[in-house]
Amino acid sequence: MRESRIDSKSGRPLLYIDGKREPACAYITYLDERSRYTDFIKEGYSLFSVCASFSGLPLNASTGITPLYGIFDQKGKPDFSRFDESIKSIADACPHARIFPRVRISMPQWWVDEHPDQCCHTPDGKMREALFSDEFKNQGCLMLEEFISHIQASDYKDNIIGYQIAGGQTEEWFHFDLNGSISPCAQNIFNEYLSENYPDICLEKAEIPKPDDIENLTGYIEDELLRRYLEFSDISIAKTVECFARKIKELTGYRQVVGAFFGYVADVFKPLHGAGGLGMLLNSPCVDFFCSPNQYAFQRALGRDWTEYLPGESVKLHGKLYFLENDIRTCLTKFPNECRPGLDPKGIYTSAVWKGPDSIERSVWAVRKAFARQITHSNGLWWFDMWGGWYACEPLMNEMRISRELMAEITYRDTPQTHCQAALIIDETYPHRVGYSDPSFGLRTVFLNALGNTGIPYDILLLEDYKHLKGYKAVILPYSEKYDSPSMIRLKEFCQANNIAILQGSDRDIDLTSDELRARLTKLGVHCYIESGDVIYSGSGYLAIHALTKGQKTVILPRTAQITPLDKSGSSFFGDRIDISMKTYETQIFRTE
């Protein structure tokens, strides 16, 4: 068995395989028949993922899209043949390939039919497993045992280096009903949670709060039972993910890494969706890496920052690796039904967000922007070529090669982890205390959207990690002060004691612009690299600029450095200023050593 682990070096979590550092830069697709694994192998890739699904039911409850077959679709007759073929096709082309399967732990139809009391009703009127169901967790663990036993007995076992666990709505561990997995088993499990954590309010069997009551709330939620139910909706999924992660750790003798999509607390608001509980899993020894795609704000428009869904700096602080799923559309991207007829039965995957830029040139700039953000933030990444062929041309594959080379540079170099001067704080308990309809509820997104075009790089941290804020010049609290928790008050006291400026949100910030936020941050002493609304990333010895508009750009660094353009268009020079003429949506990267 290959051994793998995540270990921090100079403050940067790195992937180790058999004791050696491995650039965390991979490739995956949904559709094997349109995969381009061999293209990526030619460009030096040896780290890959492959989809494995326990169920062939749709990925979510609204679209009906079904790109994956189900290994356990026939009760008592697991079929591993397609998974084996996928692994072997990669191993034949790259014998030393390192593969971490993306395992979708979802129940097949026969299990749903046998366990209606363990299921919730989805918006399309069907039933899927409640993610906190004990029966679901028990069955999922049994399937994991059978799946991993099959791998460990296979000819390709030495190609497997770890596992990513996925499940729930869109494989991202959201409740299938996006409403807390309301099901016959929910009341008993909720009451068990109350009894274990809040015995003082569990005087008698509590009812599940009605969703309609939650949707219309504003202000502080006075009903303690309701607050605890919202908390339960998040924490219960975290416990499920940890249950499966622990099972994999046991099955692999704690010798391989395990990660999961989880904790989209920077942008997914509603606890009934089930995105919270990240703080709990950050402290779990069973979860080594976390994953999310780039944020979908503004329909993935060019000229905008595509930030992360997770507080990435907190992930690193806890010694975990943050793997970004770069599912970046290009001009080669086709709609699902063009790639596999019938894949998208409702024709939903045809909106603007599923269309790429209109040219190869702009597609190159889009993928370059995506990996520039991850390189400067010392994250890992994989290219999710969702329907296949999205990067299948020489200019785009050249960018794939560059992204891996830069990832290798930051992997093998022991340059200390750097952080930005501004930090945005995420309080994942805020949605448990404040109603959905409160004006302050969406301030997180307002501030994130504005930050991307201020010309000021930033980090995202969980509130609980406030003691790591030393060295930042300003922290942004995108919440109304009137709902401050004791933890928020402690953060403020820490900042005041350490001369860290605080920028607190308010209801008036609902229409906050990048220009306004830039002015407020620079007044607090935060360095601004550029004032023309362009996107700036800086860190790990690199600087990237993504142009919102065409024209001459002037970037001012906070210190002098040896500056080298990666595109070889100019000579290396020493200074603290970059002058460059750019096209609209162009992306350029510089070394700054």
C-alpha positions in Angstrom: 0.0 0.0 0.0 1.2 3.5 -0.9 1.5 5.7 2.1 0.4 9.3 2.0 0.0 12.2 4.4 -0.4 15.9 4.7 2.4 17.7 6.5 3.2 21.4 6.9 6.6 22.8 5.8 7.3 26.5 6.5 3.6 26.9 7.3 2.4 25.4 4.0 0.5 22.0 4.1 2.0 19.7 1.5 1.1 16.3 0.1 3.6 13.5 0.8 3.6 10.2 -0.9 5.9 7.5 0.4 7.7 10.2 2.3 8.3 12.4 -0.7 6.6 15.7 -1.5 4.1 15.5 -4.4 2.8 18.6 -6.2 -0.9 18.7 -5.4 -2.0 19.3 -9.0 -4.4 16.7 -10.5 -7.0 16.0 -13.2 -10.4 14.4 -13.2 -13.5 14.2 -15.4 -17.0 12.8 -15.1 -17.1 11.2 -18.6 -14.5 8.5 -19.2 -15.3 8.4 -22.9 -14.3 12.0 -23.3 -11.4 12.0 -20.8 -8.0 13.5 -21.6 -5.9 11.7 -19.1 -3.2 11.0 -21.7 -3.0 14.7 -22.7 -2.3 15.6 -19.0 0.2 12.7 -18.7 2.2 14.2 -21.6 2.4 17.5 -19.8 3.9 15.8 -16.7 0.9 15.0 -14.6 1.0 11.9 -12.5 -1.7 12.8 -9.9 -5.3 12.0 -10.8 -8.7 11.3 -9.5 -11.4 9.0 -10.8 -15.1 9.0 -10.0 -16.6 6.1 -8.1 -20.3 6.2 -7.2 -22.1 3.8 -5.0 -25.4 4.9 -6.6 -26.5 5.7 -10.1 -29.2 8.1 -8.9 -29.0 11.7 -10.0 -26.3 14.0 -8.5 -28.9 16.4 -7.2 -32.6 16.6 -6.7 -33.4 19.4 -9.2 -31.8 18.6 -12.5 -31.8 14.8 -12.8 -28.3 14.7 -14.2 -26.7 11.3 -13.9 -23.1 11.1 -15.2 -22.1 8.2 -12.9 -23.1 4.5 -12.9 -23.7 2.9 -9.5 -21.4 0.2 -8.2 -24.0 -1.1 -5.8 -27.1 -0.5 -7.9 -27.9 -4.2 -7.8 -28.4 -5.4 -4.3 -25.8 -8.0 -3.4 -24.1 -7.8 -6.8 -21.5 -4.9 -6.7 -20.1 -4.1 -10.1 -16.6 -2.7 -10.0 -15.8 -3.3 -13.7 -16.1 0.3 -14.9 -14.1 1.7 -12.0 -11.4 -0.9 -12.7 -11.3 0.0 -16.3 -11.0 3.7 -15.5 -8.0 3.1 -13.1 -6.3 0.7 -15.5 -6.6 3.0 -18.5 -4.7 5.6 -16.5 -2.2 3.1 -15.0 -1.5 1.7 -18.5 -0.6 5.2 -19.8 1.2 6.2 -16.6 2.4 3.2 -14.5 3.5 5.4 -11.7 0.2 7.3 -11.5 -1.0 8.4 -8.1 -4.8 8.2 -7.9 -7.2 9.3 -5.2 -10.7 8.1 -6.1 -13.6 10.5 -5.6 -16.0 8.2 -3.8 -19.7 9.2 -3.9 -21.3 7.6 -0.9 -24.9 7.7 -1.9 -27.6 5.1 -1.6 -29.0 3.2 -4.6 -32.7 2.9 -5.3 -33.1 -0.4 -3.6 -31.9 1.0 -0.3 -34.2 4.0 -0.6 -37.1 1.7 -1.2 -36.3 -0.4 1.9 -35.7 2.6 4.2 -38.3 5.2 3.5 -38.2 6.3 7.2 -34.5 7.1 6.7 -35.1 9.4 3.7 -36.2 12.9 3.0 -38.4 14.1 0.2 -36.6 16.1 -2.5 -38.0 19.1 -4.5 -38.7 16.7 -7.4 -41.0 14.6 -5.1 -38.6 11.7 -4.8 -36.8 10.3 -1.8 -33.1 10.3 -1.0 -31.2 9.4 2.2 -31.2 11.7 5.2 -27.5 12.5 5.6 -27.6 12.1 9.4 -29.4 8.7 9.3 -27.7 6.0 11.3 -28.9 3.4 8.8 -27.3 5.5 6.0 -24.0 5.7 7.8 -24.0 2.0 8.6 -24.7 1.0 5.0 -22.2 3.5 3.7 -19.5 2.1 5.9 -20.3 -1.5 4.7 -20.0 -0.3 1.1 -16.7 1.5 1.8 -15.4 -1.7 3.3 -16.3 -3.8 0.3 -15.0 -1.1 -2.1 -11.7 -0.6 -0.4 -11.2 -4.4 0.1 -11.7 -4.7 -3.7 -9.0 -2.1 -4.3 -6.6 -3.6 -1.9 -6.9 -7.0 -3.7 -6.5 -5.5 -7.2 -3.5 -5.3 -9.5 -3.6 -1.5 -9.3 -3.6 -1.2 -5.5 -0.2 0.6 -5.5 -1.6 3.3 -7.7 -4.2 4.4 -5.0 -2.8 7.0 -2.6 -6.0 8.2 -0.8 -9.6 9.0 -1.0 -12.0 11.9 -1.4 -15.4 11.3 0.0 -18.4 12.9 -1.6 -22.2 12.7 -1.1 -25.4 14.5 -0.7 -26.7 17.2 -3.1 -24.2 17.7 -6.0 -21.7 15.5 -4.1 -20.9 18.4 -1.8 -22.6 17.2 1.3 -25.6 19.5 1.2 -28.9 18.0 2.4 -30.7 16.5 -0.6 -33.9 18.5 0.2 -31.8 21.6 1.0 -34.0 21.8 4.0 -32.3 19.9 6.8 -33.1 16.3 5.6 -36.5 16.5 7.2 -37.5 12.9 7.5 -39.2 10.4 9.9 -35.8 9.7 11.6 -35.0 13.4 12.0 -36.8 14.0 15.3 -35.2 11.2 17.2 -31.7 12.1 16.0 -32.2 15.7 16.7 -33.3 14.9 20.2 -30.3 12.7 20.7 -28.2 15.7 19.7 -30.0 17.9 22.2 -29.6 15.3 25.0 -25.9 14.9 24.3 -25.1 18.6 23.9 -27.9 20.6 25.6 -29.5 18.5 28.3 -30.8 21.5 30.1 -33.3 22.3 27.2 -34.1 18.8 26.4 -36.9 18.4 28.9 -39.2 16.5 26.7 -39.2 15.2 23.1 -38.7 18.3 20.9 -40.6 18.8 17.6 -38.7 19.7 14.4 -39.3 23.4 13.7 -41.3 24.2 10.6 -39.2 25.4 7.6 -41.7 28.2 6.8 -41.1 29.7 10.2 -37.3 29.8 9.5 -37.4 31.4 6.1 -39.2 34.6 7.2 -37.2 35.3 10.3 -35.3 38.6 10.8 -33.1 39.7 13.7 -31.8 37.6 16.5 -33.6 34.2 16.9 -35.0 34.2 20.4 -36.2 30.6 20.2 -33.3 28.5 21.6 -34.7 25.3 20.3 -34.8 26.7 16.8 -31.2 27.9 17.1 -30.1 24.4 18.1 -32.0 22.8 15.2 -30.2 25.1 12.8 -26.9 24.2 14.4 -27.8 20.5 14.3 -28.5 20.7 10.6 -24.9 21.7 10.0 -23.1 19.6 12.7 -25.0 16.4 11.9 -23.5 16.4 8.4 -20.0 17.1 9.7 -20.4 14.0 12.0 -21.4 11.9 9.0 -18.4 13.0 7.0 -16.2 12.3 9.9 -17.8 8.8 10.3 -16.9 7.9 6.8 -13.5 9.4 7.0 -12.7 7.5 10.1 -13.9 4.3 8.4 -11.5 4.8 5.5 -8.7 5.6 7.9 -9.3 2.3 9.7 -9.5 0.4 6.5 -6.2 1.8 5.3 -4.4 1.5 8.6 -4.3 5.3 8.9 -1.7 5.2 6.1 -3.5 7.2 3.4 -5.0 10.7 3.2 -8.7 11.3 3.3 -10.5 14.5 2.2 -14.0 15.8 1.4 -16.0 18.5 -0.1 -17.2 20.4 2.9 -17.7 23.7 4.8 -18.7 26.2 2.2 -19.2 28.7 5.0 -17.8 31.7 3.1 -20.8 31.9 0.8 -23.5 29.2 1.4 -25.7 30.9 4.0 -28.6 28.7 5.1 -27.9 26.1 7.8 -30.7 24.0 6.3 -28.5 23.5 3.3 -25.9 21.9 5.5 -22.7 23.8 4.7 -21.5 24.5 8.3 -19.6 22.5 10.9 -16.2 23.2 9.3 -14.7 24.1 12.7 -15.4 20.7 14.0 -13.8 18.9 11.1 -10.8 21.1 11.0 -9.9 19.5 14.4 -10.6 16.0 13.2 -7.5 13.7 12.8 -9.5 11.7 10.2 -9.8 14.5 7.5 -6.6 15.6 5.8 -7.8 17.8 3.1 -10.9 19.9 2.1 -12.2 20.7 -1.3 -14.5 23.1 -3.0 -14.8 24.7 -6.5 -14.1 28.3 -7.2 -17.0 30.6 -6.2 -19.8 31.0 -8.7 -20.4 34.7 -8.1 -21.4 36.8 -11.1 -22.0 33.6 -13.1 -18.2 33.1 -13.2 -17.8 36.3 -15.3 -14.3 37.4 -16.4 -12.9 40.5 -14.8 -14.0 39.2 -11.4 -12.2 37.4 -8.6 -13.2 33.7 -8.3 -12.6 33.2 -4.6 -12.9 30.1 -2.5 -15.9 28.8 -0.6 -13.9 27.9 2.4 -11.8 30.0 4.8 -8.6 28.8 3.2 -6.2 30.4 5.7 -7.9 28.5 8.6 -7.6 25.2 6.6 -3.9 25.8 6.4 -3.6 26.9 10.1 -5.0 23.5 11.1 -2.4 21.6 9.0 -4.9 20.6 6.3 -4.5 20.9 2.6 -7.1 22.9 0.6 -7.7 21.4 -2.8 -9.5 23.7 -5.2 -11.6 22.2 -7.9 -10.9 24.3 -10.9 -14.0 23.5 -13.1 -13.1 26.4 -15.4 -15.2 26.6 -18.6 -13.5 27.4 -21.9 -14.6 28.1 -25.5 -14.3 24.3 -26.0 -16.9 23.5 -23.3 -20.0 21.9 -24.7 -23.3 21.3 -23.1 -23.8 17.9 -21.4 -26.3 16.5 -24.0 -23.8 17.3 -26.8 -21.3 15.1 -25.0 -23.5 12.3 -23.9 -27.1 12.3 -25.2 -29.6 12.3 -22.4 -27.1 13.2 -19.7 -29.0 16.4 -18.9 -32.7 15.2 -19.2 -34.2 18.6 -18.3 -31.7 20.7 -20.3 -30.8 22.8 -17.3 -27.0 22.9 -17.9 -27.3 25.4 -20.6 -27.3 28.7 -18.7 -24.6 31.4 -18.9 -22.5 29.8 -16.1 -22.0 26.7 -18.2 -20.6 28.7 -21.1 -17.0 29.5 -21.4 -15.3 32.5 -22.9 -15.7 33.2 -26.6 -12.1 32.6 -27.7 -9.0 30.5 -27.0 -7.2 33.6 -25.9 -9.7 34.5 -23.2 -10.0 30.9 -22.2 -6.3 30.8 -21.5 -6.6 34.0 -19.4 -9.5 32.4 -17.4 -7.6 29.2 -16.5 -4.5 31.2 -15.8 -6.4 33.4 -13.4 -7.8 30.3 -11.7 -4.5 28.7 -11.0 -2.8 32.0 -10.2 -5.1 32.4 -7.2 -4.3 28.9 -5.9 -0.5 29.2 -6.4 -0.4 32.6 -4.6 -2.5 31.1 -1.7 -0.4 27.9 -1.5 -3.4 25.7 -2.2 -3.6 22.5 -4.1 -5.8 22.1 -7.2 -7.3 19.8 -9.7 -8.7 20.5 -13.1 -12.2 19.2 -13.3 -12.8 18.6 -17.0 -16.4 18.0 -16.2 -17.9 16.8 -19.5 -14.5 16.2 -21.1 -12.4 18.0 -23.7 -12.6 21.5 -22.1 -8.8 22.0 -22.3 -8.1 19.9 -25.4 -5.9 22.3 -27.5 -2.3 23.3 -27.4 -2.6 26.7 -25.8 -4.8 25.5 -23.0 -2.7 22.4 -22.3 0.3 24.7 -22.2 -1.5 26.4 -19.3 -2.1 23.1 -17.6 1.7 22.4 -17.9 2.6 25.8 -16.4 0.2 25.3 -13.5 1.8 22.0 -12.6 5.3 23.4 -12.9 4.4 26.3 -10.6 2.8 24.0 -8.2 6.0 21.9 -8.2 8.0 25.1 -7.5 6.1 26.0 -4.4 6.0 22.3 -3.3 9.8 21.8 -3.4 10.8 25.3 -2.2 10.8 26.1 1.5 9.8 29.7 1.2 7.7 30.5 4.3 4.0 30.9 3.9 3.0 34.5 3.6 -0.3 36.1 4.3 -2.1 39.2 3.1 -2.5 42.4 5.1 -6.3 42.1 5.1 -8.4 39.2 6.5 -12.1 38.5 6.2 -13.6 36.7 9.2 -16.2 34.0 8.9 -18.5 33.3 11.8 -20.1 30.0 10.9 -22.5 30.3 13.9 -24.0 33.6 12.7 -26.7 31.8 10.6 -27.6 29.8 13.7 -28.4 33.0 15.6 -29.8 35.5 13.0 -32.8 35.0 10.7 -32.4 34.4 7.0 -34.4 37.6 6.1 -32.2 39.9 8.2 -30.5 42.6 6.1 -27.1 41.6 7.6 -27.4 38.0 6.5 -25.9 38.5 3.0 -23.0 40.8 4.0 -20.5 38.0 3.6 -21.1 37.8 -0.1 -21.3 41.6 -0.4 -17.8 42.0 1.1 -16.3 39.1 -0.8 -17.7 40.4 -4.1 -16.3 43.9 -3.4 -12.9 42.7 -2.2 -12.0 41.0 -5.4 -11.8 44.2 -7.3 -10.2 46.4 -4.7 -6.6 45.7 -5.8 -6.0 44.4 -2.2 -5.2 40.7 -1.7 -7.0 39.1 1.3 -7.2 35.9 3.3 -10.3 34.2 4.8 -10.3 32.9 8.3 -12.8 31.3 10.7 -13.7 33.4 13.8 -12.3 30.7 16.1 -8.8 31.3 14.7 -8.6 34.9 15.7 -5.5 34.4 17.7 -3.6 33.9 14.4 -4.4 37.5 13.3 -1.2 39.0 14.4 0.6 40.5 11.4 -2.6 41.6 9.6 -3.2 45.3 9.4 -7.0 45.0 9.2 -9.8 42.5 9.7 -13.2 42.6 8.0 -16.2 41.5 10.0 -19.1 41.2 7.5 -21.7 41.1 10.2 -23.9 43.5 12.1 -22.4 44.4 15.5 -25.8 44.1 17.2 -25.6 40.3 16.9 -22.0 39.9 18.1 -21.4 36.6 19.9 -19.0 36.2 22.9 -16.4 34.9 20.4 -16.7 38.0 18.2 -16.2 40.2 21.3 -13.1 38.2 22.2 -11.8 38.7 18.6 -12.3 42.5 18.9 -10.5 42.6 22.2 -7.6 40.6 20.6 -7.4 43.0 17.7 -7.5 46.1 19.9 -4.7 44.6 22.1 -2.6 43.9 19.0 -3.2 47.2 17.1 -5.2 45.5 14.3 -7.8 47.7 12.7 -11.4 46.5 12.5 -13.8 47.1 9.7 -17.2 46.1 10.8 -20.1 45.6 8.4 -23.5 47.1 8.8 -26.9 47.1 7.1 -25.8 50.2 5.1 -23.1 48.1 3.4 -25.6 46.0 1.4 -24.7 48.0 -1.8 -21.0 48.3 -0.9 -18.7 48.9 -4.0 -15.1 47.9 -4.5 -14.1 51.6 -4.7 -15.7 52.2 -1.3 -14.2 49.2 0.3 -10.7 50.1 -1.1 -10.9 53.6 0.4 -11.9 52.2 3.8 -9.1 49.6 3.9 -6.4 51.9 2.7 -7.4 54.5 5.3 -6.7 51.7 7.8 -3.2 51.3 6.5 -3.7 48.3 4.2 -1.5 48.4 1.0 -3.3 48.6 -2.3 -1.5 47.2 -5.3 -3.6 48.8 -8.0 -6.6 51.2 -8.0 -8.1 50.5 -11.4 -10.5 47.8 -10.3 -8.3 44.9 -11.6 -7.9 41.6 -9.7 -4.7 41.1 -7.8 -3.2 38.0 -6.3 0.1 38.0 -4.3 1.9 35.4 -2.3 4.3 32.4 -2.3 6.7 34.5 -4.4 4.3 35.3 -7.2 2.0 38.1 -8.2 -0.8 37.9 -10.7 -3.0 40.6 -12.3 -6.3 39.9 -14.1 -7.5 43.0 -16.0 -11.0 44.2 -15.7 -10.5 46.7 -18.5 -7.8 47.2 -21.2 -5.1 49.9 -20.9 -2.0 50.7 -19.1 -1.7 49.2 -15.6 0.5 50.2 -12.7 1.0 47.8 -9.9 2.8 49.0 -6.7 4.3 46.3 -4.5 4.6 46.8 -0.7 8.4 46.1 -1.0 11.1 45.9 -3.6 11.7 42.6 -5.3 13.2 40.8 -8.2 10.3 40.9 -10.7 10.2 38.4 -13.6 7.3 38.1 -16.1 6.5 34.4 -16.6 5.4 34.9 -20.2 9.0 35.9 -21.1 7.7 39.1 -22.7 10.2 41.2 -20.7 13.4 41.1 -18.8 13.7 40.6 -15.1 14.2 43.7 -13.1 14.5 44.9 -9.5 11.9 47.3 -8.1 8.5 47.8 -6.5 6.5 48.8 -9.5 5.2 47.0 -12.6 4.0 48.9 -15.6 2.1 46.8 -18.1 -0.3 47.3 -21.0 -3.1 44.8 -20.9 -6.1 43.7 -22.9 -9.6 43.3 -21.3 -9.6 40.1 -19.1 -5.9 39.4 -19.8 -4.1 37.6 -17.0 -0.3 37.9 -16.3 1.8 36.3 -13.7 5.2 37.5 -12.3 7.7 36.0 -10.0 8.5 38.4 -7.1 11.5 37.2 -5.2 
